[in-house]
Amino acid sequence: MSRLLYLRNLLIFAAAVCAPLARAQHLAELSVPTPIPAGSTLVVGFLGGYERWDDEHRSVRRLVLKLRAQKGVFAESLSNHNQKTALKFILRALDTNRDGKLDFAERARARIILFGQSWGGAATINVARELNRLGVPVLLTAQVDSVGLRDQVVPPNVRAAVNFYQHDPFTIEGRSEIRAADSSKTAILGNFEETYVRRPIDASNASNSSWARSTLGGSHARMELDPAIWNSVEQYINEAISKR
């Protein structure tokens, strides 16, 4: 087993063991009203690691706050360890008649976008898979340096998916390739590789990270801080929002 593969497996094992220790996130702590108006777009971002869902230093949270400025867009960030809460939140957001279940019309008009970084990238696919089981469509999934066991196959309820990753030396490697479970239903927009071997962290973005994270986190942490990556994610999200 290669050193990098060993590190990846160790990270996944640590996630499984330590996930119960993560602070639970409650629906009452989310600011997006439920249900959202019919025809609106719901964007859900999943943070990586054990980051708080409302940590404005994290790129996922910052993008969520930026998206909220758009008319007809409701955006929220969640912890990757609270996927059950995320699913409850999404279902409540779509339940326009408040009867506690989704009927055919509510499912058909759902406009959902999911994105995440690191473990949050894996959470993105996990939640999309649960929505597929419930018959709820997803406009877009976007993964940034995704780390997980089952984060490579995009379920058929997803219209389009995009993936960003790095495989630099001595760091956690993101998922290098995603593929569609059904290519006739899901368009893979790209698997885009970046490298940070000779790229220092921009000072303005490094200030949003602890010394340990930005120094010892390697390229996995640098990608989370890279504004170019998040500008691309935002562009894909806005393109999905604009499509009807």
Secondary structure, 3 states (H helix, E strand, C coil): CCHHHHHHHHHHHHHHHHHHHCCCCCHHHCCCCCCCCCCCEEEEEEECCCCCCCCCCCHHHHHHHHHCCCCCEEEEEEECCCHHHHHHHHHHHHCCCCCCCCCHHHHHCCCEEEEEECHHHHHHHHHHHHHHHCCCCEEEEEEECCCCCCCCEECCCEEEEEEEECCCCCCCCCCCCCEECCCCCCEEEEEEECCCCCCCCCHHHHCCCCHHHHHHCHHHHHHHHCHHHHHHHHHHHHHHHHCC
